Amino acid sequence: MLNTNGGKQSLDISRVGGKAHDLAKRLHDSIVGQDEAIAPIVQMYQTHLVGLSSGGRPIATFLFLGPTGTGKTRIVEATAEALLGNPGAAIKIDCAEFQHSHEIAKLIGSPPGYIGHRESLPRLCQETLDKHHTESVKISIVLFDEIEKASDALWHLLLGILDKGTLTLGDNRRVDFSRSLIFMTSNLGAAEMSAMLSPRLGFAPAAESRSNEMLEERIESSGVEAARRRFTPEFINRLDKIVVFKPLGNAALEKILDIELNAVQRRLFQSTPSCALELHVSEAGKRYLLREGTDTRYGARHLKRAIDRLLVQPLANLIATEQVRDGDVISVDFCSASAELVFWKEARNLPQQEEVAATTDEVTQIFHANVAAATWTTVPQTQLAPV
């Protein structure tokens, strides 16, 4: 802050601090290419922390639009992991299960006198909302996935939640949503967005900056207009923010590949403690994974499937057939002659599991150094046959 006019001080209103800053950092570490979606989540959370949220309604309500595989569900899971320590803490409602109005009873319970009354808890009861609260964070995260597939009855049910922060169950009990972050996802407008961007996705040369800005504006407008055609004005008017997720291009997919490779390394350490392995993937190997995992229709999900098929499953075969043992270093490269990945190993004693850094941040740094940058050694190596 600068003193620019006598006793007056200029202020930076864009800064975030404390817990909100920590949330922003963790979301940026795990979500690639969707900064426009991260910013409103962090801002609404910071507003809640300082006590300036509107009373009598949820902390924030978001509608996420965009093609499949762009991170709409993943950002909700990442928010739950950052705030509550568990990505599974997000209460996920698959709206495809509620295409008929009578199925709403699964959410709010049957009225007294109906079959099934009191036989099971409604999925949106207070106990479910409070289940994942921690000592320091008393926030619930609720996700209505693919909201456009639900019947109008569910949208009408949501009107009261979005406006007043309360829901009345079938037995007249009230559920308080005033400490909830509510997310809704939808693929509305995805076909039009993909048609606009298909020539520019993948590994095509980047267009000029001005052209990209105009294209992004068209994409956002297409998504918002699709939502306005599908939902009623009362519903749209109760949302705090509509965010249109961008389809992922080359640079974003490269970052996602590094994140997924680090996740594979964590699984090698944590899921197979009796056979802790260190993984190195060469630049040629990563380029091959990107080629095989790039599909404009499916986004990052297609890349993750390619990693599972071409890397994780062969590693599982190597472990199951005892071709590798605890402490081995596995190097993965692309062989142009056979047009496939080849696996090599070298023996090296890794530290015991309890000696590996305990905190998530430290472990992530170690894995990033090991996986994202390939390290080749001069000791004798053995080629492996994973299949």
N, C-alpha and C positions, 0 to 999 in steps of 0.2 A: 504494500500500500504506500502511496506517495502523498506527501503534503503539498498540494498544488495551489491552494488558494487560502492563505492565512491559516485559520484554525480548522479548515475543512480537509477531510481525507477522502481520497477516492477508494472505493471498495470493489473487490472482485467477487461478483455474485455468481460466478461459474464454479467456484471451488467447492469441493466436498471434503468432509473430514471425518475422522474417527471411524466408527463402524461402517458408515456408508462408503468411505474410501476403501476399506478392506473388501467390502462387497464388490465394488467396481473393479478392483484389481483381480479378484478371483474370477469374475465373469469374463473379463478381458483375456485372462489366461486360458479359459476353456471354450470360449465362443469366438469364432473367427468371422470377420466380415460383416458383423451386424451391430455396429456401434450405435446406430439409431434406435435399436431395441434395448440396449443396455442402459443408455442415458436416462430414459424415463423411469425405469425400475429403480435405479439408484436415487434419482431425485425424489420420487414418492416415498422411498424408504427413509431418506434423510428428513423429509418433512414430518414423517411420523415420529422419528426419534426425538425431534425437538418439540413435539407436542402441538404442531400446527395443522394436523390433518383435520378435515371436516368431520365433525362429530356425527354419530348416528348413521354411518355408512362404512363400507369396507375401506381399508387403507388405500387401495388402488384397484382399478379394474382395467384390464387390457384386452384388446382383440388383436391377435397376430394373424396376418394374412401372408400368403406367398406359396410358391411351389413346394412340393414335398422334398424333404432332404436338405432344407436350408437352415434348420436349427430351431424351429418354433417350439417343439417339445423339449429339445435339449436345453434351451435357456431356462425353462421352468425347473427342470431337474437340477441344473447348475445353481439356480437361486436357492432351491431347497437344501442343496449340499452346503452352500456357503453360509446360510443362516442357521440351519438345523443339523448340519453334520451328516446328512443322509439324503441322497437323491431320491430315495423311495419315500421320503417324508411328504412329498407332494401328493395330495389326494386327487387321483386321476379318475375322472368320469368319462368313459367312452360313450360319446353321444350317439354312436351308431346303434347302441343297445336301446335307445329310447325313441324309436321312429314312430311308435304308436302311443297315443295319449294315456292308455291304461297302464303303461309301463312306468309311469312317473311314480307309482306306488313303491317301486323299489328304492326311490330316493327319499321319500318323505314318510313311507309306511302307510298301511291301510287304516281307514277310519275304524272306530270301535264298532263291533258287530260284523265286520267283514272277515272272511276266511284269511288266516295269516296274521291277523292283528296280534301284536306282541310276540310272535314266534321268532322274529329276528329284528335286529336293530336296523333302522333306516340308514342308508349310506351317507346321508348328510346330517346325522344327528350331532349333538354337541360333543359327545364322547369321541366321535371320529375326528372332529375338528381339533380337539385338544390333545389328541393322542401323542403327537410328536413334539409338543411343547418342551422346551428345556428350561433350566433354572434361569438362564439369562435372556432367552428369546421366547416370548409368548405370542407367536405369530403362526397362523395357519396359511398354507399355500394350497389353493384349490385350482385344478385344471379341468376345464371342460373341453375335451379334445374333439376336433371336427364338429364344431357346434352346428354347422349348416345341415348336418344329417339328422338332427333331433326334430321331434314334432313341435308344432307351435306351442303345445302345452308346456314344454320345458322352457321355451323362451318367455312365456308368461310367468312361469315360476321364478325365473331369474330377475324379472323386473323389480320385484319386491326386495330381493337380495341386493341388487345393484344400487337401488335408490335408498332404502332404509336400513340395509345391513341386517335384516332379520328374515327368518323363514319359519312358517308355522307347519309343524308336522301333522300327520294324520290324527294323532291323539291330542292335538291342541298344545303340545309343548312348543316353546319357541327356541330357535337356534340363533345364536349371536354371531354374525359375520363381521363385526366391527373391527376385529383384529386379524382380518384375513386379506391376503393378496389373491385376487381372483384373475385367472388367465383363461382366455378362450382362444382356440386356434381354429383356422379354417383354410381350406384350399380354394376358396372362391377367387375367381379371376386368374388362377394359376395357368390355365391353358393360354389365355391371352398374353400373360407375362412371358411365358416360355417362347411363344411365337415372336415376340418382340426381340428377345435376347438370343435366340438360338444361333444366329450367325456369329455372335460375339462370345459365346461360351467356349469352354475347353481351352485349346492352346492357340486360338486365333490371335493375331496382333491386336493390341489395344487401340481403341479409337481415340480421337482427340478429346481433350478434357471437356470442351464445351458440348460436344456431341454426347458424351457420356452423361453429363448433367441433364441434358434434355431427355435422354432416354430414361434416366432414373425417375424424372418427374412424370413421364408417361406411364411408367410401370406403377408408381405409387397411385396415380390417378385411376388407373385401371382397376387396381385392387379395391380402393375405397369405393369406387362407383359400383363394383360388383357387390360389395357388402351392403350398400344403400339400397340396391335393388332387391336384395334377399331379405333383409331385416327391416322391421318397422322403425319409423322415426323415434318412437318412444324408447326402443331398445338402443339404437345408436346414440341417442342423446344422454344415456346414462353411463356411457363409457368414458373413462378418463383419457384414454389414448388408443388410437388405431395405428398399428405399426405394420408396414409392408416390408417383409423380408426380401432381400435381394437374392436372386439366383447366384450360386457360387462360381467364380471363375478360377483361372489357373493359379493365381497367387494365393487365394484363400484355400484351395485344395492342397497346395504344397504345405501350408501351415497345419492344416488338419491332418495330413499324413504324418507329420512329426509328432503331433499330439497322440495319434493312434498308435504309433510305434512305441512311444513312451508308455502308453497303457499296456501294450503287449509285454514290454519289459517288466512292468510292475506285476503283471500276472505271472510271469516266469519266476519272480522272486517270492510272491505271496501265495500263489495257488499251488506251487510245487516246492515246498520248503525242503524236501528231501533231495531235490534235484535243481538247485539254484543255478541258472544259466545266465550268461551275459550275451547280449545280442548286438551284433553290428550289421547294419545294412548299408551297402555301398551306394554311391550316387546313381550308378547305373541301375541298381536294384530298385531304388526309389522311383526313378523315372519309369521303369517298367510297371511298377505298382500303380503309378498315376495314369499311365496309358490304359491299363486294364480296368481301372476304377473310375474313369471319367465318363459320365453319361449325363447329358443335359437334362434328361427327364427325371432322374432320381437323385441328383445332388450327392451329398456326403454319404448317404446310406449305401450307394453303389460302391463307393471307395472302401467303406468298412467291410462290405461283403467280399470285395477283392482281397483285402488283407487277410480276412478269415480263411478264404479258400487257398490263397497262394502262399501264406506265411504261417498262420496259426495252425492249420490242420497238418501241414508237413512237420512242424515242430512237435505236435502231439504224437505223430507217428515215430519221430526220433526218440522221444522220451519213452513211449510204450515199448519199443523194440530194444531199448537199452543201448542204443548207438551213442548216446551222450550220457555223461554222469555229472554228479554234483561238482561245480567249479569249472566246467568247460566253457570256453568262449566260442560262440557260433557266429561265423561270418557268412553273410548272404550276398551273392553277387548275381548279375544277369549274364547269362551265356548267350551270345549272339548266334552261335552255331546251332544250338538246340532251341533257341527262342524261349527259354524258361529260366527260372531262378535255380541256382545251384547253392548247396549248403556245404560249408567247410567247418571243421572244428580244430581247436587247439586246446590243450590241457593247461589249466591255470587254476590255482586254488583261490577261490573267492573268499572273502571274510564270512564268518559264521553269521547266521540270520540275525542274532541279537546284536552283532556289531554294526549292521547296516543302520544308517541314520533313521531315527524313529519318526521324526516329523514328516508330514506329507511334503512340505516345501523342500526339505533337504533331499528327500528321496527323489522328488521330481527333478531336482537339479542334477543329481547323480545320473539318473536315467537319461536325461536330455543329453548330457555329455557323452554317454555311452552309445546311444541309439541314433540321434539325429546326425552326428558326424561319424562317418565310418573310420575305424582304426584298424590298420592292417599291420601284422607283425611278421618278423622274419623267421620265426620258429617253424619247424615242420608242421604242416597242416594235413588233415585227413578229410577227403571228400565223403559226404554222407549221402545215403540213398533214403530219402524220407518216404517214398512210396514203393 
